[in-house]
Amino acid sequence: MNIPADLKYTNEHEWIRVEDGVGIIGVTDHAQGELGDVVYVDIPDASATVSKGDTFGSIEAVKTVADLYAPVSGQIIEVNDVNGSPEVVNSDPYGSGWLVKIRLSDPAELDGLLTVDQYKALVGA
């Protein structure tokens, strides 16, 4: 299982990488493995303002549908249209399989997210 050390994680299995005040967010390798083959990602409002913990969309796999939760508060500024090739969420969850970019409104919220070691403990890695 791939769990990059340079990211922050949520208990709901999202990851975030911050670059210049913008958080790039996706689902973890563990999450995509549990979901199975991803077939569709639904992010209905590409310009929404979200609060930490809010649902901002859903991810549909062969096995199930799961909600996507914002790890931080802010404005969604970009949505990665992975629906043309939804399998990229499975094959490259930390790269081209990212889901949204959010301009952070409160960078201090990052301190409440899981470190790589805490996430490894959560998933038993």
MOPAC internal coordinates of N, CA, C and O (Angstrom, degrees):
PM7 1SCF
backbone

  N    0.0000 0     0.00 0     0.00 0    0    0    0
  C    1.4512 1     0.00 0     0.00 0    1    0    0
  C    1.5221 1   108.88 1     0.00 0    2    1    0
  O    1.2310 1   121.13 1   -47.64 1    3    2    1
  N    1.2986 1   115.45 1   132.36 1    3    2    1
  C    1.4600 1   122.08 1  -178.14 1    5    3    2
  C    1.5325 1   109.18 1   -92.16 1    6    5    3
  O    1.2310 1   120.37 1   -58.91 1    7    6    5
  N    1.3472 1   116.89 1   121.09 1    7    6    5
  C    1.4610 1   122.14 1   177.43 1    9    7    6
  C    1.5348 1   107.48 1  -134.70 1   10    9    7
  O    1.2310 1   119.94 1   -90.24 1   11   10    9
  N    1.3305 1   117.71 1    89.76 1   11   10    9
  C    1.4692 1   120.74 1  -177.07 1   13   11   10
  C    1.5297 1   112.99 1   -59.82 1   14   13   11
  O    1.2310 1   121.23 1   -40.19 1   15   14   13
  N    1.3201 1   115.26 1   139.81 1   15   14   13
  C    1.4677 1   121.63 1  -176.91 1   17   15   14
  C    1.5229 1   113.28 1   -76.39 1   18   17   15
  O    1.2310 1   119.72 1   162.21 1   19   18   17
  N    1.3289 1   118.15 1   -17.79 1   19   18   17
  C    1.4719 1   120.66 1  -174.98 1   21   19   18
  C    1.5266 1   113.52 1   -90.52 1   22   21   19
  O    1.2310 1   119.86 1  -170.62 1   23   22   21
  N    1.3220 1   117.88 1     9.38 1   23   22   21
  C    1.4582 1   122.02 1  -178.37 1   25   23   22
  C    1.5177 1   110.89 1  -112.25 1   26   25   23
  O    1.2310 1   121.13 1   -15.27 1   27   26   25
  N    1.3321 1   115.44 1   164.73 1   27   26   25
  C    1.4663 1   122.80 1   169.33 1   29   27   26
  C    1.5250 1   106.44 1  -109.40 1   30   29   27
  O    1.2310 1   120.43 1   -24.04 1   31   30   29
  N    1.3364 1   116.79 1   155.96 1   31   30   29
  C    1.4569 1   121.88 1  -172.70 1   33   31   30
  C    1.5258 1   111.39 1  -133.23 1   34   33   31
  O    1.2310 1   121.14 1   -20.59 1   35   34   33
  N    1.3475 1   115.42 1   159.41 1   35   34   33
  C    1.4592 1   120.80 1   175.28 1   37   35   34
  C    1.5268 1   109.24 1  -112.54 1   38   37   35
  O    1.2310 1   121.00 1   -16.42 1   39   38   37
  N    1.3145 1   115.69 1   163.58 1   39   38   37
  C    1.4642 1   120.67 1   174.52 1   41   39   38
  C    1.5248 1   111.65 1   -66.39 1   42   41   39
  O    1.2310 1   120.60 1   160.62 1   43   42   41
  N    1.3401 1   116.46 1   -19.38 1   43   42   41
  C    1.4661 1   121.77 1  -179.66 1   45   43   42
  C    1.5274 1   111.88 1   -92.61 1   46   45   43
  O    1.2310 1   120.20 1  -173.31 1   47   46   45
  N    1.3434 1   117.22 1     6.69 1   47   46   45
  C    1.4668 1   123.78 1   172.59 1   49   47   46
  C    1.5230 1   115.06 1    77.80 1   50   49   47
  O    1.2310 1   120.50 1  -149.85 1   51   50   49
  N    1.3430 1   116.64 1    30.15 1   51   50   49
  C    1.4527 1   120.41 1   166.54 1   53   51   50
  C    1.5218 1   108.44 1   -97.29 1   54   53   51
  O    1.2310 1   121.04 1   -24.43 1   55   54   53
  N    1.3199 1   115.62 1   155.57 1   55   54   53
  C    1.4672 1   121.15 1   174.19 1   57   55   54
  C    1.5210 1   108.52 1  -121.22 1   58   57   55
  O    1.2310 1   121.15 1   -20.13 1   59   58   57
  N    1.3392 1   115.40 1   159.87 1   59   58   57
  C    1.4615 1   120.89 1   176.36 1   61   59   58
  C    1.5180 1   109.81 1  -143.07 1   62   61   59
  O    1.2310 1   121.73 1   -43.27 1   63   62   61
  N    1.3235 1   114.29 1   136.73 1   63   62   61
  C    1.4680 1   122.85 1   172.72 1   65   63   62
  C    1.5278 1   105.23 1  -122.37 1   66   65   63
  O    1.2310 1   120.28 1   -50.73 1   67   66   65
  N    1.3374 1   117.06 1   129.27 1   67   66   65
  C    1.4613 1   120.17 1  -176.96 1   69   67   66
  C    1.5211 1   109.88 1  -106.69 1   70   69   67
  O    1.2310 1   121.30 1   -50.47 1   71   70   69
  N    1.3336 1   115.12 1   129.53 1   71   70   69
  C    1.4657 1   123.12 1   177.27 1   73   71   70
  C    1.5228 1   107.99 1  -133.88 1   74   73   71
  O    1.2310 1   120.21 1   -64.73 1   75   74   73
  N    1.3219 1   117.21 1   115.27 1   75   74   73
  C    1.4690 1   122.55 1   177.43 1   77   75   74
  C    1.5275 1   113.03 1    54.33 1   78   77   75
  O    1.2310 1   120.33 1  -135.31 1   79   78   77
  N    1.3261 1   116.97 1    44.69 1   79   78   77
  C    1.4549 1   121.73 1   176.72 1   81   79   78
  C    1.5130 1   115.26 1    78.82 1   82   81   79
  O    1.2310 1   120.35 1  -173.50 1   83   82   81
  N    1.3350 1   116.94 1     6.50 1   83   82   81
  C    1.4618 1   121.91 1   178.66 1   85   83   82
  C    1.5272 1   108.90 1  -116.45 1   86   85   83
  O    1.2310 1   121.44 1   -52.59 1   87   86   85
  N    1.3137 1   114.85 1   127.41 1   87   86   85
  C    1.4577 1   120.08 1   178.01 1   89   87   86
  C    1.5137 1   110.63 1   -93.73 1   90   89   87
  O    1.2310 1   120.85 1   -54.01 1   91   90   89
  N    1.3223 1   115.98 1   125.99 1   91   90   89
  C    1.4600 1   122.65 1   174.28 1   93   91   90
  C    1.5298 1   104.93 1   -96.75 1   94   93   91
  O    1.2310 1   120.61 1   -54.06 1   95   94   93
  N    1.3374 1   116.43 1   125.94 1   95   94   93
  C    1.4567 1   121.58 1  -169.26 1   97   95   94
  C    1.5158 1   110.57 1  -125.74 1   98   97   95
  O    1.2310 1   121.35 1   -38.20 1   99   98   97
  N    1.3283 1   115.03 1   141.80 1   99   98   97
  C    1.4580 1   121.21 1   174.98 1  101   99   98
  C    1.5106 1   109.97 1  -154.32 1  102  101   99
  O    1.2310 1   120.76 1     6.94 1  103  102  101
  N    1.3154 1   116.15 1  -173.06 1  103  102  101
  C    1.4599 1   121.15 1   175.56 1  105  103  102
  C    1.5257 1   108.42 1   -99.44 1  106  105  103
  O    1.2310 1   121.08 1   -30.24 1  107  106  105
  N    1.3140 1   115.53 1   149.76 1  107  106  105
  C    1.4586 1   120.86 1  -175.53 1  109  107  106
  C    1.5373 1   111.84 1   -74.36 1  110  109  107
  O    1.2310 1   121.60 1   -15.08 1  111  110  109
  N    1.3078 1   114.53 1   164.92 1  111  110  109
  C    1.4547 1   121.40 1   175.56 1  113  111  110
  C    1.5313 1   109.80 1   -58.87 1  114  113  111
  O    1.2310 1   120.68 1   139.65 1  115  114  113
  N    1.3303 1   116.31 1   -40.35 1  115  114  113
  C    1.4663 1   120.56 1   177.42 1  117  115  114
  C    1.5325 1   110.48 1   -59.59 1  118  117  115
  O    1.2310 1   120.65 1   133.12 1  119  118  117
  N    1.3417 1   116.36 1   -46.88 1  119  118  117
  C    1.4704 1   120.82 1  -178.15 1  121  119  118
  C    1.5205 1   111.54 1   -62.20 1  122  121  119
  O    1.2310 1   120.13 1   133.31 1  123  122  121
  N    1.3311 1   117.35 1   -46.69 1  123  122  121
  C    1.4668 1   118.77 1  -178.50 1  125  123  122
  C    1.5160 1   110.62 1   -64.29 1  126  125  123
  O    1.2310 1   120.42 1   147.10 1  127  126  125
  N    1.3276 1   116.81 1   -32.90 1  127  126  125
  C    1.4603 1   120.10 1   177.61 1  129  127  126
  C    1.5226 1   112.27 1   -67.73 1  130  129  127
  O    1.2310 1   120.89 1   140.70 1  131  130  129
  N    1.3339 1   115.90 1   -39.30 1  131  130  129
  C    1.4577 1   120.95 1   178.11 1  133  131  130
  C    1.5283 1   111.34 1   -70.29 1  134  133  131
  O    1.2310 1   120.33 1   142.91 1  135  134  133
  N    1.3275 1   116.98 1   -37.09 1  135  134  133
  C    1.4582 1   121.03 1  -179.84 1  137  135  134
  C    1.5265 1   112.11 1   -68.28 1  138  137  135
  O    1.2310 1   120.49 1   141.75 1  139  138  137
  N    1.3176 1   116.66 1   -38.25 1  139  138  137
  C    1.4602 1   120.68 1  -172.63 1  141  139  138
  C    1.5179 1   109.24 1    91.94 1  142  141  139
  O    1.2310 1   120.60 1    20.25 1  143  142  141
  N    1.2991 1   116.47 1  -159.75 1  143  142  141
  C    1.4629 1   121.48 1  -175.29 1  145  143  142
  C    1.5226 1   111.23 1   -65.39 1  146  145  143
  O    1.2310 1   120.78 1   -64.99 1  147  146  145
  N    1.3367 1   116.11 1   115.01 1  147  146  145
  C    1.4550 1   121.83 1   178.76 1  149  147  146
  C    1.5291 1   108.93 1   -73.63 1  150  149  147
  O    1.2310 1   121.08 1   -49.42 1  151  150  149
  N    1.3391 1   115.54 1   130.58 1  151  150  149
  C    1.4584 1   119.82 1  -178.85 1  153  151  150
  C    1.5269 1   113.04 1  -116.32 1  154  153  151
  O    1.2310 1   119.91 1   161.78 1  155  154  153
  N    1.3520 1   117.78 1   -18.22 1  155  154  153
  C    1.4584 1   119.45 1  -177.79 1  157  155  154
  C    1.5262 1   109.92 1  -164.14 1  158  157  155
  O    1.2310 1   120.76 1   -37.49 1  159  158  157
  N    1.3330 1   116.16 1   142.51 1  159  158  157
  C    1.4541 1   122.37 1   174.04 1  161  159  158
  C    1.5288 1   106.90 1  -122.74 1  162  161  159
  O    1.2310 1   120.78 1   -51.46 1  163  162  161
  N    1.3316 1   116.12 1   128.54 1  163  162  161
  C    1.4621 1   121.19 1  -178.18 1  165  163  162
  C    1.5250 1   109.10 1  -116.26 1  166  165  163
  O    1.2310 1   120.92 1   -69.95 1  167  166  165
  N    1.3261 1   115.85 1   110.05 1  167  166  165
  C    1.4609 1   122.44 1   174.67 1  169  167  166
  C    1.5214 1   105.32 1  -124.20 1  170  169  167
  O    1.2310 1   120.70 1   -85.69 1  171  170  169
  N    1.3573 1   116.27 1    94.31 1  171  170  169
  C    1.4538 1   120.29 1  -167.80 1  173  171  170
  C    1.5194 1   116.07 1   -69.26 1  174  173  171
  O    1.2310 1   119.34 1   148.43 1  175  174  173
  N    1.3221 1   118.86 1   -31.57 1  175  174  173
  C    1.4596 1   119.37 1  -175.53 1  177  175  174
  C    1.5224 1   109.91 1  -122.09 1  178  177  175
  O    1.2310 1   120.98 1   -80.18 1  179  178  177
  N    1.3150 1   115.72 1    99.82 1  179  178  177
  C    1.4572 1   121.81 1  -174.95 1  181  179  178
  C    1.5191 1   113.63 1   -74.11 1  182  181  179
  O    1.2310 1   119.62 1   179.06 1  183  182  181
  N    1.3279 1   118.33 1    -0.94 1  183  182  181
  C    1.4647 1   119.49 1   178.19 1  185  183  182
  C    1.5291 1   111.45 1  -129.54 1  186  185  183
  O    1.2310 1   120.69 1  -160.01 1  187  186  185
  N    1.3161 1   116.28 1    19.99 1  187  186  185
  C    1.4612 1   121.09 1  -176.40 1  189  187  186
  C    1.5276 1   111.87 1   -69.04 1  190  189  187
  O    1.2310 1   121.59 1   -27.34 1  191  190  189
  N    1.3182 1   114.55 1   152.66 1  191  190  189
  C    1.4562 1   121.28 1   167.66 1  193  191  190
  C    1.5191 1   105.79 1   -97.79 1  194  193  191
  O    1.2310 1   120.91 1   -51.34 1  195  194  193
  N    1.3327 1   115.86 1   128.66 1  195  194  193
  C    1.4566 1   120.72 1  -177.55 1  197  195  194
  C    1.5253 1   110.19 1  -120.97 1  198  197  195
  O    1.2310 1   121.65 1   -25.59 1  199  198  197
  N    1.3095 1   114.44 1   154.41 1  199  198  197
  C    1.4606 1   121.20 1   173.21 1  201  199  198
  C    1.5200 1   108.24 1  -106.99 1  202  201  199
  O    1.2310 1   121.21 1   -28.16 1  203  202  201
  N    1.3123 1   115.28 1   151.84 1  203  202  201
  C    1.4619 1   120.23 1   178.86 1  205  203  202
  C    1.5224 1   109.23 1   -51.44 1  206  205  203
  O    1.2310 1   120.75 1   -50.76 1  207  206  205
  N    1.3288 1   116.17 1   129.24 1  207  206  205
  C    1.4489 1   122.38 1   179.57 1  209  207  206
  C    1.5111 1   114.81 1    92.11 1  210  209  207
  O    1.2310 1   120.03 1   167.68 1  211  210  209
  N    1.3458 1   117.54 1   -12.32 1  211  210  209
  C    1.4629 1   121.01 1   177.49 1  213  211  210
  C    1.5274 1   111.28 1   -66.62 1  214  213  211
  O    1.2310 1   120.74 1   -30.50 1  215  214  213
  N    1.3133 1   116.19 1   149.50 1  215  214  213
  C    1.4557 1   121.36 1   170.25 1  217  215  214
  C    1.5243 1   107.81 1   -78.84 1  218  217  215
  O    1.2310 1   120.23 1   -51.36 1  219  218  217
  N    1.3378 1   117.17 1   128.64 1  219  218  217
  C    1.4651 1   119.37 1   178.62 1  221  219  218
  C    1.5185 1   112.59 1  -115.98 1  222  221  219
  O    1.2310 1   120.37 1  -177.94 1  223  222  221
  N    1.3223 1   116.90 1     2.06 1  223  222  221
  C    1.4519 1   120.92 1   179.26 1  225  223  222
  C    1.5153 1   110.15 1   166.94 1  226  225  223
  O    1.2310 1   121.35 1    13.10 1  227  226  225
  N    1.3351 1   115.02 1  -166.90 1  227  226  225
  C    1.4590 1   119.96 1   178.24 1  229  227  226
  C    1.5210 1   109.46 1  -143.68 1  230  229  227
  O    1.2310 1   122.11 1   -19.50 1  231  230  229
  N    1.3175 1   113.56 1   160.50 1  231  230  229
  C    1.4595 1   120.74 1   178.31 1  233  231  230
  C    1.5262 1   107.14 1  -126.07 1  234  233  231
  O    1.2310 1   121.23 1   -50.82 1  235  234  233
  N    1.3264 1   115.25 1   129.18 1  235  234  233
  C    1.4546 1   120.51 1  -176.13 1  237  235  234
  C    1.5236 1   109.25 1  -110.44 1  238  237  235
  O    1.2310 1   121.66 1   -49.06 1  239  238  237
  N    1.3110 1   114.43 1   130.94 1  239  238  237
  C    1.4556 1   120.79 1   177.01 1  241  239  238
  C    1.5244 1   108.11 1  -124.57 1  242  241  239
  O    1.2310 1   120.91 1    -6.52 1  243  242  241
  N    1.3140 1   115.86 1   173.48 1  243  242  241
  C    1.4511 1   120.45 1   179.55 1  245  243  242
  C    1.5265 1   110.13 1   -57.68 1  246  245  243
  O    1.2310 1   120.47 1   141.73 1  247  246  245
  N    1.3402 1   116.71 1   -38.27 1  247  246  245
  C    1.4601 1   121.56 1  -175.46 1  249  247  246
  C    1.5222 1   114.55 1   -82.21 1  250  249  247
  O    1.2310 1   119.82 1   146.15 1  251  250  249
  N    1.3529 1   117.95 1   -33.85 1  251  250  249
  C    1.4514 1   120.00 1  -168.12 1  253  251  250
  C    1.5222 1   111.88 1  -164.37 1  254  253  251
  O    1.2310 1   120.94 1    -5.09 1  255  254  253
  N    1.3128 1   115.81 1   174.91 1  255  254  253
  C    1.4606 1   123.13 1   170.47 1  257  255  254
  C    1.5245 1   106.76 1  -121.22 1  258  257  255
  O    1.2310 1   120.39 1   -44.67 1  259  258  257
  N    1.3238 1   116.86 1   135.33 1  259  258  257
  C    1.4642 1   121.23 1  -179.27 1  261  259  258
  C    1.5218 1   109.96 1  -129.91 1  262  261  259
  O    1.2310 1   120.98 1   -35.25 1  263  262  261
  N    1.3245 1   115.74 1   144.75 1  263  262  261
  C    1.4581 1   120.84 1   175.56 1  265  263  262
  C    1.5241 1   110.22 1   -74.12 1  266  265  263
  O    1.2310 1   121.07 1   -27.23 1  267  266  265
  N    1.3193 1   115.56 1   152.77 1  267  266  265
  C    1.4653 1   123.11 1   174.21 1  269  267  266
  C    1.5249 1   107.42 1  -108.07 1  270  269  267
  O    1.2310 1   120.36 1   -48.37 1  271  270  269
  N    1.3321 1   116.92 1   131.63 1  271  270  269
  C    1.4586 1   121.91 1  -175.99 1  273  271  270
  C    1.5231 1   110.92 1  -115.32 1  274  273  271
  O    1.2310 1   120.81 1   -42.25 1  275  274  273
  N    1.3185 1   116.05 1   137.75 1  275  274  273
  C    1.4568 1   121.42 1   179.72 1  277  275  274
  C    1.5317 1   109.92 1   -72.98 1  278  277  275
  O    1.2310 1   119.94 1   -56.55 1  279  278  277
  N    1.3247 1   117.72 1   123.45 1  279  278  277
  C    1.4624 1   120.03 1   177.66 1  281  279  278
  C    1.5245 1   113.13 1   -75.74 1  282  281  279
  O    1.2310 1   120.75 1   163.06 1  283  282  281
  N    1.3374 1   116.17 1   -16.94 1  283  282  281
  C    1.4671 1   122.53 1  -178.95 1  285  283  282
  C    1.5269 1   109.05 1  -143.98 1  286  285  283
  O    1.2310 1   121.01 1   -14.28 1  287  286  285
  N    1.3182 1   115.67 1   165.72 1  287  286  285
  C    1.4607 1   121.72 1   175.18 1  289  287  286
  C    1.5228 1   109.74 1   -90.35 1  290  289  287
  O    1.2310 1   121.17 1   -31.48 1  291  290  289
  N    1.3302 1   115.37 1   148.52 1  291  290  289
  C    1.4547 1   119.56 1   176.46 1  293  291  290
  C    1.5123 1   112.38 1   157.50 1  294  293  291
  O    1.2310 1   121.61 1    11.97 1  295  294  293
  N    1.3174 1   114.52 1  -168.03 1  295  294  293
  C    1.4637 1   123.10 1  -178.00 1  297  295  294
  C    1.5245 1   109.01 1  -103.03 1  298  297  295
  O    1.2310 1   120.32 1   -53.21 1  299  298  297
  N    1.3363 1   116.99 1   126.79 1  299  298  297
  C    1.4631 1   120.41 1   173.21 1  301  299  298
  C    1.5241 1   106.93 1   -69.30 1  302  301  299
  O    1.2310 1   120.53 1   -57.71 1  303  302  301
  N    1.3210 1   116.59 1   122.29 1  303  302  301
  C    1.4613 1   120.05 1  -178.15 1  305  303  302
  C    1.5289 1   113.02 1  -110.98 1  306  305  303
  O    1.2310 1   120.77 1   165.57 1  307  306  305
  N    1.3450 1   116.12 1   -14.43 1  307  306  305
  C    1.4616 1   118.77 1   179.02 1  309  307  306
  C    1.5167 1   109.34 1  -158.54 1  310  309  307
  O    1.2310 1   121.21 1   -38.83 1  311  310  309
  N    1.3225 1   115.30 1   141.17 1  311  310  309
  C    1.4565 1   122.11 1   175.40 1  313  311  310
  C    1.5233 1   107.22 1  -119.22 1  314  313  311
  O    1.2310 1   120.61 1   -49.22 1  315  314  313
  N    1.3159 1   116.43 1   130.78 1  315  314  313
  C    1.4513 1   121.40 1   177.26 1  317  315  314
  C    1.5281 1   107.72 1   -82.24 1  318  317  315
  O    1.2310 1   120.04 1   -63.85 1  319  318  317
  N    1.3091 1   117.53 1   116.15 1  319  318  317
  C    1.4624 1   121.11 1  -179.85 1  321  319  318
  C    1.5212 1   109.35 1   -79.18 1  322  321  319
  O    1.2310 1   121.27 1   -94.22 1  323  322  321
  N    1.3254 1   115.17 1    85.78 1  323  322  321
  C    1.4617 1   120.31 1  -179.06 1  325  323  322
  C    1.5319 1   112.32 1   -87.90 1  326  325  323
  O    1.2310 1   119.97 1   177.47 1  327  326  325
  N    1.3317 1   117.67 1    -2.53 1  327  326  325
  C    1.4591 1   119.19 1  -174.46 1  329  327  326
  C    1.5201 1   114.07 1   -68.33 1  330  329  327
  O    1.2310 1   119.87 1   160.90 1  331  330  329
  N    1.3194 1   117.85 1   -19.10 1  331  330  329
  C    1.4572 1   119.84 1   173.35 1  333  331  330
  C    1.5162 1   111.90 1   -69.08 1  334  333  331
  O    1.2310 1   120.95 1   151.63 1  335  334  333
  N    1.3399 1   115.78 1   -28.37 1  335  334  333
  C    1.4637 1   122.85 1   178.16 1  337  335  334
  C    1.5302 1   108.92 1  -145.00 1  338  337  335
  O    1.2310 1   119.67 1  -112.71 1  339  338  337
  N    1.3387 1   118.24 1    67.29 1  339  338  337
  C    1.4622 1   120.10 1  -174.19 1  341  339  338
  C    1.5303 1   114.04 1   -60.77 1  342  341  339
  O    1.2310 1   120.17 1   159.91 1  343  342  341
  N    1.3298 1   117.27 1   -20.09 1  343  342  341
  C    1.4622 1   120.50 1   179.13 1  345  343  342
  C    1.5224 1   112.29 1   -63.54 1  346  345  343
  O    1.2310 1   119.70 1   163.85 1  347  346  345
  N    1.3444 1   118.19 1   -16.15 1  347  346  345
  C    1.4583 1   121.17 1   178.52 1  349  347  346
  C    1.5350 1   111.01 1   -64.11 1  350  349  347
  O    1.2310 1   120.30 1   152.98 1  351  350  349
  N    1.3364 1   117.03 1   -27.02 1  351  350  349
  C    1.4626 1   120.09 1   176.28 1  353  351  350
  C    1.5327 1   109.40 1   -64.85 1  354  353  351
  O    1.2310 1   120.25 1   146.08 1  355  354  353
  N    1.3218 1   117.12 1   -33.92 1  355  354  353
  C    1.4575 1   121.11 1   176.64 1  357  355  354
  C    1.5196 1   112.45 1   -78.02 1  358  357  355
  O    1.2310 1   120.39 1   136.73 1  359  358  357
  N    1.3220 1   116.86 1   -43.27 1  359  358  357
  C    1.4615 1   119.97 1  -173.12 1  361  359  358
  C    1.5253 1   113.92 1   -81.83 1  362  361  359
  O    1.2310 1   119.64 1   153.04 1  363  362  361
  N    1.3285 1   118.30 1   -26.96 1  363  362  361
  C    1.4669 1   121.45 1  -176.31 1  365  363  362
  C    1.5328 1   110.64 1  -145.66 1  366  365  363
  O    1.2310 1   119.97 1  -117.75 1  367  366  365
  N    1.3579 1   117.67 1    62.25 1  367  366  365
  C    1.4568 1   119.68 1  -173.09 1  369  367  366
  C    1.5286 1   114.28 1   -63.97 1  370  369  367
  O    1.2310 1   119.68 1   155.33 1  371  370  369
  N    1.3269 1   118.22 1   -24.67 1  371  370  369
  C    1.4683 1   121.11 1  -178.51 1  373  371  370
  C    1.5270 1   113.03 1   -99.15 1  374  373  371
  O    1.2310 1   120.58 1   179.00 1  375  374  373
  N    1.3125 1   116.49 1    -1.00 1  375  374  373
  C    1.4606 1   120.56 1  -179.21 1  377  375  374
  C    1.5186 1   110.38 1  -119.96 1  378  377  375
  O    1.2310 1   120.76 1    71.18 1  379  378  377
  N    1.3249 1   116.16 1  -108.82 1  379  378  377
  C    1.4640 1   119.81 1  -175.61 1  381  379  378
  C    1.5254 1   112.93 1   -70.33 1  382  381  379
  O    1.2310 1   119.29 1   174.15 1  383  382  381
  N    1.3396 1   118.95 1    -5.85 1  383  382  381
  C    1.4602 1   122.30 1   177.92 1  385  383  382
  C    1.5214 1   114.05 1   -92.82 1  386  385  383
  O    1.2310 1   120.27 1  -166.95 1  387  386  385
  N    1.3552 1   117.10 1    13.05 1  387  386  385
  C    1.4756 1   118.73 1   176.56 1  389  387  386
  C    1.5264 1   109.22 1   -60.77 1  390  389  387
  O    1.2310 1   120.59 1   -20.08 1  391  390  389
  N    1.3502 1   116.47 1   159.92 1  391  390  389
  C    1.4620 1   120.00 1  -173.99 1  393  391  390
  C    1.5236 1   114.65 1  -110.85 1  394  393  391
  O    1.2310 1   119.72 1   129.81 1  395  394  393
  N    1.3375 1   118.14 1   -50.19 1  395  394  393
  C    1.4632 1   120.97 1  -179.10 1  397  395  394
  C    1.5202 1   110.58 1  -141.27 1  398  397  395
  O    1.2310 1   122.27 1   -19.12 1  399  398  397
  N    1.3367 1   113.26 1   160.88 1  399  398  397
  C    1.4589 1   121.38 1   169.58 1  401  399  398
  C    1.5171 1   107.07 1  -118.48 1  402  401  399
  O    1.2310 1   121.08 1   -48.18 1  403  402  401
  N    1.3386 1   115.54 1   131.82 1  403  402  401
  C    1.4575 1   121.99 1  -179.11 1  405  403  402
  C    1.5171 1   109.20 1  -123.93 1  406  405  403
  O    1.2310 1   120.67 1   -51.01 1  407  406  405
  N    1.3415 1   116.32 1   128.99 1  407  406  405
  C    1.4654 1   120.71 1   172.08 1  409  407  406
  C    1.5220 1   106.70 1   -78.13 1  410  409  407
  O    1.2310 1   120.73 1   -64.52 1  411  410  409
  N    1.3335 1   116.22 1   115.48 1  411  410  409
  C    1.4539 1   121.68 1  -174.80 1  413  411  410
  C    1.5272 1   112.04 1   -66.21 1  414  413  411
  O    1.2310 1   120.70 1   -46.59 1  415  414  413
  N    1.3223 1   116.27 1   133.41 1  415  414  413
  C    1.4612 1   120.21 1   175.12 1  417  415  414
  C    1.5257 1   111.32 1   -96.07 1  418  417  415
  O    1.2310 1   120.23 1   160.67 1  419  418  417
  N    1.3471 1   117.17 1   -19.33 1  419  418  417
  C    1.4646 1   121.33 1   179.83 1  421  419  418
  C    1.5265 1   109.14 1  -144.95 1  422  421  419
  O    1.2310 1   120.07 1   -93.43 1  423  422  421
  N    1.3438 1   117.48 1    86.57 1  423  422  421
  C    1.4661 1   120.46 1  -177.80 1  425  423  422
  C    1.5341 1   113.90 1   -57.51 1  426  425  423
  O    1.2310 1   119.71 1   158.35 1  427  426  425
  N    1.3296 1   118.17 1   -21.65 1  427  426  425
  C    1.4627 1   120.98 1   179.12 1  429  427  426
  C    1.5344 1   111.46 1   -63.87 1  430  429  427
  O    1.2310 1   120.13 1   159.22 1  431  430  429
  N    1.3321 1   117.36 1   -20.78 1  431  430  429
  C    1.4689 1   120.09 1   178.23 1  433  431  430
  C    1.5272 1   112.22 1   -62.73 1  434  433  431
  O    1.2310 1   120.27 1   156.67 1  435  434  433
  N    1.3179 1   117.09 1   -23.33 1  435  434  433
  C    1.4675 1   120.34 1   178.33 1  437  435  434
  C    1.5213 1   111.60 1   -60.47 1  438  437  435
  O    1.2310 1   120.73 1   150.28 1  439  438  437
  N    1.3364 1   116.22 1   -29.72 1  439  438  437
  C    1.4615 1   120.38 1  -179.03 1  441  439  438
  C    1.5267 1   112.43 1   -64.78 1  442  441  439
  O    1.2310 1   119.91 1   157.70 1  443  442  441
  N    1.3238 1   117.77 1   -22.30 1  443  442  441
  C    1.4552 1   121.48 1  -179.87 1  445  443  442
  C    1.5147 1   114.24 1   -87.95 1  446  445  443
  O    1.2310 1   120.13 1   178.84 1  447  446  445
  N    1.3302 1   117.36 1    -1.16 1  447  446  445
  C    1.4591 1   121.20 1  -179.58 1  449  447  446
  C    1.5232 1   110.62 1   -88.21 1  450  449  447
  O    1.2310 1   120.90 1   -13.43 1  451  450  449
  N    1.3192 1   115.88 1   166.57 1  451  450  449
  C    1.4597 1   121.65 1  -177.70 1  453  451  450
  C    1.5270 1   111.74 1   -79.85 1  454  453  451
  O    1.2310 1   121.22 1   -39.19 1  455  454  453
  N    1.3314 1   115.27 1   140.81 1  455  454  453
  C    1.4617 1   121.18 1   171.08 1  457  455  454
  C    1.5251 1   108.30 1   -78.25 1  458  457  455
  O    1.2310 1   120.50 1    -8.16 1  459  458  457
  N    1.2996 1   116.65 1   171.84 1  459  458  457
  C    1.4611 1   120.20 1   178.57 1  461  459  458
  C    1.5281 1   110.61 1   -59.19 1  462  461  459
  O    1.2310 1   119.49 1   139.26 1  463  462  461
  N    1.3253 1   118.59 1   -40.74 1  463  462  461
  C    1.4642 1   120.39 1  -179.18 1  465  463  462
  C    1.5240 1   111.31 1   -68.22 1  466  465  463
  O    1.2310 1   120.27 1   141.28 1  467  466  465
  N    1.3312 1   117.08 1   -38.72 1  467  466  465
  C    1.4632 1   119.72 1   177.46 1  469  467  466
  C    1.5243 1   111.27 1   -66.40 1  470  469  467
  O    1.2310 1   120.70 1   141.05 1  471  470  469
  N    1.3302 1   116.27 1   -38.95 1  471  470  469
  C    1.4633 1   118.97 1   178.32 1  473  471  470
  C    1.5206 1   111.28 1   -67.47 1  474  473  471
  O    1.2310 1   120.45 1   139.15 1  475  474  473
  N    1.3254 1   116.74 1   -40.85 1  475  474  473
  C    1.4697 1   119.76 1   176.95 1  477  475  474
  C    1.5151 1   110.76 1   -58.36 1  478  477  475
  O    1.2310 1   120.46 1   138.27 1  479  478  477
  N    1.3348 1   116.73 1   -41.73 1  479  478  477
  C    1.4644 1   120.40 1   178.13 1  481  479  478
  C    1.5372 1   111.01 1   -63.91 1  482  481  479
  O    1.2310 1   120.51 1   141.14 1  483  482  481
  N    1.3375 1   116.63 1   -38.86 1  483  482  481
  C    1.4620 1   121.55 1  -179.91 1  485  483  482
  C    1.5259 1   111.32 1   -61.10 1  486  485  483
  O    1.2310 1   120.66 1   137.01 1  487  486  485
  N    1.3252 1   116.35 1   -42.99 1  487  486  485
  C    1.4780 1   120.02 1  -175.48 1  489  487  486
  C    1.5298 1   112.95 1   -96.37 1  490  489  487
  O    1.2310 1   120.32 1  -179.59 1  491  490  489
  N    1.3174 1   117.00 1     0.41 1  491  490  489
  C    1.4526 1   120.33 1   177.53 1  493  491  490
  C    1.5191 1   113.92 1    73.02 1  494  493  491
  O    1.2310 1   120.95 1  -147.24 1  495  494  493
  N    1.3288 1   115.80 1    32.76 1  495  494  493
  C    1.4802 1   119.53 1  -179.40 1  497  495  494
  C    1.5148 1   111.19 1   -93.40 1  498  497  495
  O    1.2310 1   120.10 1   180.00 1  499  498  497

